[in-house]
Structure formats: structure tokens, C-alpha cells
Amino acid sequence: MVRNFRTWKLGSTFASALMLSAVLTAGAVPAPGAQPTPGDQPSAGQEYCWLNGDSGSMQCFTSEAEMNTAMQQPALEATQEPQLKAAGSGSEPTPQLQTGSATSDQRVVGRFYRDAGYEGGYLIISRSGGCSSGTHIADLSGYPGWNDTVSSFIAGSGCRIGLYDDSDLSGSFYGHFRSSSYVGNLNDRASSARFIAG
């Protein structure tokens, strides 16, 4: 089964009212299904973003600590710090993600970094069940501030990530890997991603 994280569509008057309420309330989350506008771009300094792949809501923060606090709310109780473990003698360390808790079905399926070497700001995508429930798609071009910005990534929850140059999984391809410290010819060009079990 293929599930698509793209849920940014204008829903109804109710969804529009929720979006207006979110704009007027500090730290509010856009309503699921709300259409992003240029004003939805992360503010200057908001380098750490979390996308709930189930609801389609995206929040950006000025610090990792703020994001981790938001992610530890009842919807997702987890510490999302990468942990580097040596893959073998003389090889590059392989990053590992902690991916949720026993009290939550939400799992981190991937972390996309703005810079090579797992540096700079990043976007975390989480979803229920991780990759155990099939293949999933993320249209990075639909997430404000994340089209054509990825330089490295780490997959979580038993996933592998493949990147595509264009939206809808078309164009040049890179992947399916558990991690990549540099995405080669797709550096700052990826517009969509596929998450597969493995």
C-alpha cells in the first residue's frame, strides 16, 4: 500500500478558520489539510522542523530542544537525537535514530539535513508504524522551506530512503539507503522521497 504524506489541500471554511486561528496564536500548528502559503515559510532562525506524516501538520522551531519538547507531547513521546555508531574499522560512522516509545505508535521515518555530514537544520518526518505498514511518499516540494534543500539524511524505524529530483517520484534518483552523509548529484535538488521497509 502506498501512502502519500501530501495533505496540504484547502479543505473547508472550517479548515480556513483553523488556519487563521493558528496564525493568530503563537506556536500554533497549521490545521491538517491546510494549504501552505508563502507566509507559511519557516521564520528566520527556525531551522528544525517536524512533519507529522499522519496528519500533515508541520511545525518549525528555533532550537532542537523546542522541537523535542513538542515531539514529546502525547502524539509522539520520543527523543529524536541521532546516535553515531561505528559501522566497522576505518569506515564512516553509521547514524542511528531512536524511533519512538512503547506508548506511541508514531515513529520517525527520516531526518533530512540542510547540509552534508548530518549538519545544519533538519526536517523530521514521523508516521504511525514507521515503514512496517508499506511504502510511503513525501513530496518535499510541498513542505515550505524544504524543496531543493536536502544534502544528507538518516532513515529511522526500519526504513530506507530514496530521493527524486522532481515531485511525484520522478526525475533523477538517489537511494534507497538507511543513511547518506552526502546525496551526490541530488544535493540541494531533491523534491520528493520514498520510504521503503528494509
Helices and strands as residue ranges (DSSP letters): E 2-4, H 13-24, G 38-40, E 48-52, E 58-61, H 64-71, E 82-85, E 94-97, E 106-115, E 119-128, E 135-138, G 140-142, E 152-155, E 159-166, E 170-177, E 179-180, G 184-186, E 192-197
